[in-house]
Structure formats: structure tokens, C-alpha cells
């Protein structure tokens, strides 16, 4: 579980320090008078929780938050999760951090979110380590500190969180909170890319193509094609440009047109420009006939 999606960008591409996250906690549904399906474990969880069982407190709190076999009750959910958290339950701490970070079932409270992220992160929960690093990187709820951000990204990356590996790679690439090192950047981006992180696949393809990492353009093309196949618009545009120019790869007008057209249809300005050059020069398409491959936009 990680924070909901947002992006923090510093240009240019090769020194971009991207902070993003994909979605997080289960959002509680609107309270229902009665659960459609009764959770058979609920009575036992409540009995044990009232006797101080930490895991039962966590399970009961989670059920009350998500409406799993019981009517949703955010206030009661937070009470049980807080009891579990107070006894050191790491996943209860992470759930509370996400709730206070996002708001919704409970009012957003960034200072409380940070408190619970830290508690869970110190128990080696990789998602909490990543989100704590993200908070320091963006200065959200805490003073911005890129060195502290990189420290928590490293802990999470070592626990194989692909988002943390991406951010750590970009930190090494741009020297943000760590000493710049293309070798370290490639190492962490490659680990993230192998876990199917499309942003890492794109960044790795760009970096390897630039000559970093000691690998060939064959690897660069491989990662760019993987990212493009997963609808990464920058990867489509970059790859299309390489094929159009024959830059580090055999010139392939048809492949160039395919990638540039896909990116241009998604509104990528560089792809639109390069696609226009293809039509202007008649490369792989009838010269000056955009209707033959890429319809004009409606005015």
C-alpha cells in the first residue's frame, strides 16, 4: 500500500527526480445499516480484541474500516487500529498512516500520518519506508530533506519495493540527497524495471541509450519497447524518434510511425513534431498525406 497517485517532477528527463505513488488503502464505503454478508469471524475477533489480543484488534479494525461482513464504522475502526498500533502492530500503524494521510473516513492529519509511517517504517515495512521517504522528498507534513528521503528510499528499495528502487535510481542519477552515480542509478532502475515498473523501464532505456551502465543499445531498446507496450507515452515518443533517425538502432520508418503515431494520438508534443517530419519527408508514409496514417485532429 502506497500513497495515492501524484507526481513531482524536475526537468530534464535524464536528471528527473520523480516522486510518485500508486494507490493506497481501501477506501471505506458509506456506512451501511447492515452488512450483506456476516463475517463468521467477527464475534471471535471482537471477543479476543476486548481481551487485549493485538492481532484480533487489527483484524476487527480492518473489517470495520472496509465493511467486510460488518457495517462500516470508521470511528470504531480507528479505535481498534489505534489499540493494535499502541501494542506495536506494524500493519495497523501503516493503515492508520494511510488513513490520516489521505483523509476520507477520518479527517486528514499529515503530522499523525508521519508519526504512524515512522513507526511502521522502523519495523521494516517497505511501503511505510517508501511513503516516509516520499514525505521528506516533497516536504509534505515535514521539512523537505532529500538526504533523509534517500535514506528511507534505500531501506525500502533494499526490501524490493519497485517504487522506492525507481526513486533511489533517480536520486543517484540527479545527485539528489546522495552523491551522483550513474552506476548506482542503473543498478536500482534495473531492479525496479525487472519488477515491471514502467517508469523505471523508460528511464533505464534512456540512460542505457545515453551510454551509461556499460550495456548496449539492444538493452535500451528492450526496456523502451517494454515501457511503450505498457502505454508509457514518453517511451513511445522516445523510441519512435530513435527508429525515425536510426539513432543507435537500424532506421525503421514503419516502427517509427507506429510509435510516434501512438504517442501523438495521446497528445505528446515531441511525437507530433517528429511525426510531422515523417510526413514532410515522406519517410515510411505518403509524403504530405497525413490522412494515409494519422488523421488530422478535429478543430
matplotlib code that plots the C-alpha trace (Angstrom):
import matplotlib.pyplot as plt

x = [0.0, 1.3, 0.1, -2.5, -1.1, 0.7, 3.9, 6.7, 8.9, 12.2, 13.4, 15.2, 14.5, 17.9, 18.1, 14.4, 13.7, 10.3, 8.2, 5.1, 3.0, 0.3, -2.8, -3.2, -5.6, -9.0, -11.4, -14.2, -17.6, -20.5, -21.9, -24.5, -27.2, -26.3, -23.6, -24.8, -22.7, -21.9, -18.3, -18.2, -15.0, -16.3, -17.6, -14.4, -12.2, -14.2, -14.1, -10.3, -9.8, -11.7, -9.3, -6.3, -5.3, -3.3, -4.0, -7.7, -7.8, -6.1, -8.5, -11.5, -10.4, -9.7, -13.2, -14.9, -13.0, -13.7, -17.1, -16.1, -19.1, -20.0, -21.4, -18.6, -17.7, -14.6, -14.5, -14.7, -12.2, -9.6, -10.1, -9.3, -6.4, -5.0, -5.1, -3.2, -0.8, -0.1, 1.0, 3.4, 1.3, 3.1, 0.3, -2.2, 0.4, 0.6, -3.2, -3.5, -0.8, -2.5, -5.9, -4.6, -2.5, -5.4, -8.3, -11.9, -13.0, -11.2, -10.0, -6.6, -3.8, -0.3, 1.5, -0.3, 0.3, 4.0, 4.0, 2.5, 4.6, 7.7, 6.5, 5.8, 9.0, 11.1, 9.5, 10.8, 7.5, 8.7, 5.5, 5.9, 9.6, 8.8, 6.0, 8.1, 10.9, 8.2, 7.2, 10.7, 11.3, 8.2, 8.2, 4.7, 4.0, 7.7, 10.6, 12.0, 15.1, 16.5, 19.2, 16.6, 14.3, 17.1, 17.9, 14.3, 14.1, 17.2, 15.7, 12.5, 14.5, 16.5, 13.2, 12.4, 9.8, 9.9, 8.7, 11.5, 14.0, 12.9, 13.2, 16.6, 17.8, 16.7, 18.2, 21.6, 21.1, 20.5, 22.6, 19.5, 20.3, 23.1, 26.4, 25.6, 26.4, 25.2, 26.4, 24.1, 21.3, 21.4, 21.6, 18.4, 16.5, 17.2, 15.9, 12.7, 12.4, 12.6, 9.6, 7.6, 7.8, 7.1, 8.6, 11.8, 11.8, 11.6, 14.3, 16.6, 16.1, 17.0, 20.0, 21.5, 21.0, 23.0, 25.9, 25.6, 25.6, 28.1, 25.4, 24.4, 21.6, 20.0, 19.2, 18.0, 15.6, 14.3, 13.3, 11.9, 9.8, 8.5, 7.5, 5.9, 4.0, 2.5, 1.3, 4.2, 3.7, 7.3, 8.7, 6.6, 7.8, 11.5, 11.5, 9.7, 12.4, 15.2, 13.7, 13.0, 16.5, 18.3, 19.8, 21.7, 19.4, 18.6, 16.4, 12.9, 10.3, 7.3, 8.2, 8.9, 5.5, 3.7, 5.3, 5.1, 1.5, 0.5, 2.2, 0.9, -2.7, -2.1, -1.1, 2.7, 4.1, 7.5, 5.9, 3.6, 6.6, 8.6, 5.5, 5.1, 8.7, 8.0, 5.1, 7.1, 9.9, 7.8, 9.6, 7.5, 4.3, 3.0, 4.7, 2.4, -0.5, -1.3, -4.7, -2.8, -1.7, -2.7, -6.0, -6.0, -7.3, -10.8, -10.7]
y = [0.0, 3.4, 6.9, 7.8, 9.0, 12.2, 13.3, 15.6, 16.5, 18.3, 18.5, 17.5, 13.8, 12.4, 14.3, 14.0, 13.3, 11.8, 11.3, 9.4, 6.7, 4.5, 3.8, 3.1, 2.0, 0.5, 3.5, 2.8, 2.6, 4.7, 3.2, 0.6, -0.3, -4.0, -5.9, -8.0, -11.0, -11.5, -12.2, -15.5, -14.5, -11.1, -12.3, -14.1, -11.2, -8.8, -11.2, -11.6, -7.9, -6.9, -9.3, -7.4, -9.6, -7.4, -9.3, -9.5, -5.8, -5.2, -7.6, -6.1, -2.6, -3.5, -5.2, -2.1, 0.1, -1.9, -3.3, -6.9, -8.7, -5.7, -2.2, 0.3, 2.3, 4.5, 5.9, 2.4, 1.1, 3.7, 2.9, -0.7, 0.0, 2.5, -0.1, -2.6, 0.2, 1.0, -2.6, -2.4, -3.9, -2.7, -3.2, -1.3, 1.5, 1.6, 1.5, 4.4, 6.3, 6.0, 6.9, 10.1, 10.9, 10.6, 11.6, 10.5, 8.1, 10.3, 13.9, 14.2, 14.9, 14.9, 15.1, 11.9, 10.2, 10.9, 9.6, 6.3, 6.0, 6.3, 3.7, 1.2, 2.1, 1.4, -2.1, -2.6, -2.2, -1.3, 0.7, 2.8, 3.4, 4.5, 6.8, 8.3, 8.9, 10.5, 12.8, 14.0, 14.3, 16.5, 18.3, 17.2, 17.3, 17.7, 19.9, 18.9, 16.8, 15.0, 13.1, 11.8, 10.9, 9.0, 7.1, 5.8, 5.1, 3.0, 1.0, 0.4, -0.4, -3.0, -4.6, -4.7, -2.0, -1.2, 2.4, 3.0, 1.5, 3.9, 6.9, 5.8, 5.3, 8.8, 10.2, 8.7, 10.0, 13.6, 13.6, 14.4, 13.6, 11.2, 11.5, 11.3, 7.9, 6.6, 3.1, 3.1, 4.7, 2.0, -0.7, 0.4, 1.3, -2.1, -3.8, -1.7, -2.4, -6.1, -5.8, -4.3, -0.7, 1.1, 4.4, 2.6, 0.8, 4.1, 5.8, 2.8, 2.7, 6.4, 6.1, 3.0, 4.5, 7.5, 5.2, 4.7, 1.3, -0.3, -2.1, -2.0, -0.3, -3.7, -3.4, 0.2, -0.8, -3.8, -1.6, 1.2, -1.3, -2.9, 0.5, 1.5, -1.7, -0.7, 2.6, 4.8, 7.8, 9.2, 5.7, 5.6, 9.1, 8.4, 5.0, 6.3, 9.1, 6.5, 4.4, 7.5, 8.8, 5.5, 6.6, 3.6, 1.3, 0.4, 3.1, 1.6, 4.1, 1.7, 1.2, 4.9, 5.8, 3.2, 4.5, 8.2, 7.9, 6.1, 8.9, 11.7, 10.4, 10.8, 14.4, 14.0, 17.3, 15.9, 12.9, 15.2, 17.2, 14.1, 12.6, 15.8, 15.5, 11.9, 13.2, 16.2, 14.0, 11.0, 8.6, 5.4, 7.2, 9.0, 12.4, 15.3, 12.9, 12.6, 11.0, 7.9, 7.1, 9.7, 11.6, 15.3, 16.4, 17.9, 21.7]
z = [0.0, -1.0, -1.3, -3.9, -7.3, -7.6, -9.4, -8.5, -11.5, -12.1, -15.7, -17.8, -18.4, -17.6, -14.3, -13.5, -9.8, -10.0, -6.8, -7.4, -5.9, -6.9, -4.8, -1.3, 1.3, 0.7, 1.0, 3.4, 1.8, 3.0, 6.3, 5.7, 8.2, 8.0, 6.2, 3.3, 4.4, 8.0, 8.8, 10.7, 12.5, 13.7, 17.1, 17.9, 16.8, 19.0, 22.0, 21.6, 20.9, 24.1, 26.0, 24.5, 21.6, 19.3, 16.0, 16.7, 17.3, 13.9, 12.1, 13.8, 12.9, 9.3, 9.0, 10.4, 8.0, 4.9, 5.7, 5.5, 7.0, 9.2, 8.8, 8.1, 11.2, 10.7, 14.2, 15.8, 13.2, 14.1, 17.8, 17.3, 14.9, 17.4, 20.2, 17.9, 16.9, 20.5, 21.0, 18.1, 15.3, 12.2, 9.6, 11.9, 12.0, 8.2, 7.8, 10.2, 8.4, 5.1, 6.6, 8.1, 5.0, 2.6, 4.8, 3.9, 6.6, 9.1, 8.8, 7.1, 9.5, 8.0, 11.3, 12.5, 9.2, 9.5, 13.1, 12.0, 8.9, 11.0, 13.5, 10.7, 8.8, 11.8, 11.9, 8.3, 6.5, 3.0, 2.0, 5.1, 4.4, 0.8, 1.9, 4.7, 2.1, -0.2, 2.6, 3.1, -0.7, -1.2, 2.1, 2.8, 6.5, 7.3, 6.4, 3.0, 3.4, 0.3, 2.3, 4.7, 1.7, 0.1, 3.3, 3.6, -0.1, 0.3, 3.2, 1.1, -2.1, -0.2, 0.7, -3.0, -3.3, -7.0, -6.5, -4.0, -6.3, -9.1, -6.8, -5.5, -9.0, -10.0, -6.8, -7.8, -11.4, -10.3, -7.1, -5.0, -1.4, -2.4, -4.4, -8.1, -9.6, -12.9, -11.9, -8.8, -10.8, -13.4, -10.7, -8.9, -12.0, -13.5, -10.3, -10.5, -14.2, -13.7, -11.4, -14.3, -13.2, -16.5, -15.4, -14.4, -17.8, -19.6, -17.5, -17.8, -21.6, -21.9, -19.6, -21.2, -24.7, -23.5, -22.8, -19.1, -17.5, -19.8, -21.8, -25.5, -27.3, -27.5, -23.8, -24.2, -27.0, -24.9, -22.0, -24.1, -26.0, -22.8, -21.5, -24.8, -24.8, -21.5, -22.8, -21.5, -23.8, -23.3, -24.1, -27.3, -28.4, -27.5, -29.2, -32.3, -32.6, -32.4, -35.1, -37.3, -37.0, -36.9, -33.6, -32.1, -34.0, -37.6, -39.2, -39.4, -40.7, -40.1, -36.5, -36.1, -37.5, -35.2, -32.0, -32.9, -34.0, -30.8, -28.7, -30.9, -30.5, -26.8, -27.2, -26.9, -28.5, -29.4, -31.1, -33.0, -34.2, -35.3, -36.9, -38.9, -40.1, -41.3, -43.4, -44.6, -45.8, -46.9, -44.6, -44.4, -45.5, -48.5, -48.5, -47.1, -46.7, -43.0, -43.8, -45.0, -41.5, -38.9, -39.2, -38.6, -35.2, -35.3, -34.9]

ax = plt.figure().add_subplot(projection="3d")
ax.plot(x, y, z, "-o")
ax.set_aspect("equal")
plt.show()
